[in-house]
Amino acid sequence: MQYEVRHTCSRGVISRVEISCYSALLAVAAFWLAACPFSVWVGKWLLGKDIRRYGDGNPGAFNVFRAGGWKAGVLALVLDIGKGVPFVALAHYYFELPMVVVMVVGLCAILGHAYTPLLRFQGGKALAVIAGVLLALPQHEMVISVVVFMLLSFLFIEPDAWRVMFGVTASLIYLAITKGISLEPLFMISVIAILVVKYFDELKTTPRLGGKLGGWFRSRRTADLGRH
């Protein structure tokens, strides 16, 4: 029995059945690795604290920092970023699967962290995992655009939820202009949809000028108004 060949790689041809099997296994593995709440475990084992009682209650790495341990915070951040790397990298660099499959594996990792069954589907906001997935993807232009626009958002905008949304939305607009209808913008749309759900309550706050440059512009405007 012969299967229709759907993809070729450096190791030969891969049949449709093999693509389906590899894709399913990698997607499931990515989800369950990311579902492991490393930050919660690090906080419990190294600090003896429940990090969900700190900050915004998010079971993510930044609340490990808030719980009082920078060393534990760095470890948790590295582990959370690392969740998004291995199976995305395997899908692309080892199995050389179609890019749409690679991106689906990445989205499964993000969803695993955001909706982990191990915390009754109350996972983190997935920023660190998204960073790991972006690092593992070969679309370097997409990674650079997210980093650049995210840094700009932290200079000009408050609060944090709007900083994140500005960064990823600006990256989406840039990719849509430069890439047109392609996988990169579609991937970013999926990421934005997940972030909107995770940040929904915080996005009810009106965005405002903030950060270092935003605060400077705001103070200059106040000073100018005071002269008139």
C-alpha positions as CSV (number, residue, x, y, z in Angstrom):
1,M,0.0,0.0,0.0
2,Q,1.4,3.4,-1.0
3,Y,0.7,6.6,0.8
4,E,0.6,10.0,-0.9
5,V,3.9,11.8,-0.3
6,R,3.2,15.2,1.2
7,H,6.6,16.4,2.3
8,T,10.3,15.8,1.7
9,C,13.1,16.5,4.1
10,S,16.9,15.8,4.4
11,R,16.1,12.3,5.7
12,G,13.9,11.4,2.7
13,V,10.2,11.6,2.0
14,I,7.5,11.6,4.7
15,S,4.1,10.1,4.0
16,R,0.9,11.7,5.0
17,V,0.4,9.1,7.8
18,E,3.9,9.9,9.2
19,I,3.2,13.6,9.1
20,S,0.0,13.1,11.0
21,C,1.6,10.9,13.6
22,Y,4.6,13.1,14.2
23,S,2.4,16.2,14.3
24,A,0.0,14.7,16.8
25,L,2.8,13.4,19.1
26,L,4.7,16.7,19.0
27,A,1.5,18.7,19.6
28,V,0.5,16.6,22.6
29,A,4.0,16.6,24.0
30,A,4.3,20.3,23.7
31,F,1.0,20.8,25.4
32,W,1.8,18.6,28.4
33,L,5.4,20.0,28.8
34,A,4.0,23.5,28.9
35,A,1.2,22.4,31.2
36,C,3.8,21.6,33.9
37,P,3.6,24.7,36.3
38,F,7.3,25.1,36.9
39,S,6.9,28.5,38.4
40,V,4.5,27.2,41.0
41,W,6.7,24.3,41.8
42,V,9.8,26.5,42.0
43,G,8.0,28.9,44.4
44,K,6.8,26.0,46.5
45,W,10.1,24.0,46.6
46,L,12.7,26.7,46.8
47,L,10.8,29.5,48.5
48,G,8.2,27.6,50.5
49,K,5.5,29.9,49.1
50,D,2.4,29.8,46.9
51,I,3.3,32.4,44.2
52,R,-0.4,32.8,43.3
53,R,-0.8,34.8,46.5
54,Y,1.5,37.5,45.1
55,G,1.1,40.2,42.6
56,D,-1.7,39.5,40.1
57,G,-2.1,35.9,41.3
58,N,-0.7,34.6,38.0
59,P,1.1,31.3,38.3
60,G,4.0,32.6,36.2
61,A,7.6,33.4,36.6
62,F,7.2,37.1,37.4
63,N,5.3,36.3,40.6
64,V,8.3,34.1,41.7
65,F,10.3,37.3,41.6
66,R,7.6,39.1,43.6
67,A,7.5,36.3,46.2
68,G,11.0,37.4,47.1
69,G,13.6,35.3,45.3
70,W,15.5,36.6,42.3
71,K,17.5,33.4,41.9
72,A,14.3,31.4,42.0
73,G,12.7,33.9,39.7
74,V,15.4,33.6,37.1
75,L,15.2,29.8,37.3
76,A,11.4,29.9,36.9
77,L,11.6,32.3,33.9
78,V,14.2,30.1,32.2
79,L,12.0,27.0,32.7
80,D,8.9,28.8,31.5
81,I,10.7,30.1,28.4
82,G,12.1,26.7,27.8
83,K,8.7,25.1,27.6
84,G,8.1,26.6,24.2
85,V,11.4,25.6,22.7
86,P,12.1,21.8,22.5
87,F,9.1,20.4,20.5
88,V,8.8,23.4,18.2
89,A,12.5,23.0,17.5
90,L,12.1,19.2,17.0
91,A,9.2,19.8,14.6
92,H,11.2,22.2,12.4
93,Y,14.8,21.3,12.7
94,Y,14.7,17.5,13.1
95,F,11.5,16.2,11.6
96,E,11.4,19.2,9.1
97,L,7.6,19.2,9.2
98,P,5.6,21.8,7.2
99,M,5.6,25.2,8.8
100,V,1.9,25.2,9.5
101,V,2.5,22.1,11.7
102,V,5.4,23.7,13.5
103,M,3.3,26.7,14.3
104,V,0.4,24.5,15.6
105,V,2.9,22.7,17.9
106,G,3.9,26.2,19.2
107,L,0.3,27.2,19.8
108,C,-0.2,23.9,21.7
109,A,2.7,24.8,24.0
110,I,1.1,28.2,24.6
111,L,-2.3,26.7,25.3
112,G,-0.8,24.1,27.6
113,H,0.7,26.8,29.8
114,A,-2.3,29.1,29.7
115,Y,-4.9,26.4,30.4
116,T,-2.9,23.7,32.3
117,P,-5.1,20.8,33.5
118,L,-2.7,20.5,36.4
119,L,-4.0,23.8,37.9
120,R,-7.6,23.3,37.0
121,F,-7.1,25.1,33.7
122,Q,-6.1,28.3,35.6
123,G,-2.7,28.7,33.9
124,G,-0.4,31.6,33.4
125,K,-0.6,34.4,30.9
126,A,1.9,32.6,28.7
127,L,4.3,35.5,27.9
128,A,7.4,33.5,28.7
129,V,6.2,30.5,26.8
130,I,5.3,32.7,23.8
131,A,8.9,34.0,24.0
132,G,10.2,30.5,23.9
133,V,8.1,29.5,20.9
134,L,9.2,32.6,19.0
135,L,12.8,31.8,19.7
136,A,12.4,28.3,18.4
137,L,10.6,29.4,15.2
138,P,12.7,30.1,12.1
139,Q,10.9,33.3,11.2
140,H,13.4,35.7,12.7
141,E,11.7,38.7,11.2
142,M,8.6,37.9,13.3
143,V,10.7,37.6,16.4
144,I,12.5,40.9,15.8
145,S,9.2,42.7,15.2
146,V,7.7,41.5,18.4
147,V,10.7,42.4,20.4
148,V,11.0,45.9,18.9
149,F,7.4,46.8,19.3
150,M,7.2,45.3,22.8
151,L,10.2,47.4,23.9
152,L,8.5,50.5,22.4
153,S,5.3,49.8,24.2
154,F,7.1,49.5,27.5
155,L,8.6,53.0,26.9
156,F,5.3,54.7,26.1
157,I,2.3,52.8,27.4
158,E,0.7,51.7,30.7
159,P,-0.6,49.4,32.2
160,D,1.2,46.2,31.4
161,A,-1.7,44.5,29.7
162,W,-1.9,47.3,27.1
163,R,1.9,47.2,26.7
164,V,1.6,43.6,25.7
165,M,-1.3,44.1,23.4
166,F,0.3,47.0,21.7
167,G,3.5,45.1,21.1
168,V,1.9,42.0,19.5
169,T,-0.8,44.0,17.6
170,A,1.8,46.3,16.1
171,S,3.9,43.2,15.1
172,L,0.8,41.7,13.5
173,I,0.2,44.9,11.5
174,Y,3.8,45.0,10.4
175,L,3.7,41.3,9.3
176,A,0.4,41.8,7.5
177,I,1.9,44.6,5.5
178,T,5.2,42.9,4.7
179,K,4.1,39.3,4.4
180,G,0.4,39.6,3.3
181,I,-1.8,36.6,3.8
182,S,0.7,34.1,5.2
183,L,1.4,31.9,8.2
184,E,3.2,34.6,10.2
185,P,0.2,37.0,10.6
186,L,-2.2,34.0,11.1
187,F,0.1,32.8,13.9
188,M,0.1,36.2,15.5
189,I,-3.7,36.5,15.3
190,S,-3.9,33.2,17.3
191,V,-1.4,34.5,19.9
192,I,-3.3,37.7,20.2
193,A,-6.6,35.8,20.7
194,I,-5.1,33.8,23.6
195,L,-3.6,37.0,25.2
196,V,-6.9,38.9,24.9
197,V,-8.6,36.1,26.9
198,K,-5.9,35.9,29.5
199,Y,-5.7,39.7,29.9
200,F,-9.4,40.4,29.5
201,D,-10.1,41.9,32.9
202,E,-7.0,44.1,32.8
203,L,-7.8,45.4,29.3
204,K,-10.9,47.0,30.7
205,T,-8.5,49.7,32.1
206,T,-8.0,52.6,29.7
207,P,-4.5,52.7,28.3
208,R,-2.5,55.8,29.0
209,L,1.0,57.3,28.4
210,G,3.4,55.8,30.8
211,G,6.9,54.3,31.1
212,K,10.0,56.5,30.9
213,L,9.2,58.3,27.7
214,G,5.5,58.4,28.2
215,G,6.0,59.9,31.6
216,W,8.3,62.5,30.2
217,F,5.8,63.5,27.4
218,R,3.1,63.7,30.0
219,S,5.1,65.9,32.3
220,R,6.0,68.2,29.4
221,R,2.4,68.5,28.4
222,T,1.4,69.4,32.0
223,A,4.2,72.0,32.1
224,D,3.1,73.5,28.9
225,L,-0.5,73.7,30.0
226,G,0.6,75.4,33.2
227,R,2.2,78.2,31.3
228,H,-1.1,79.1,29.6
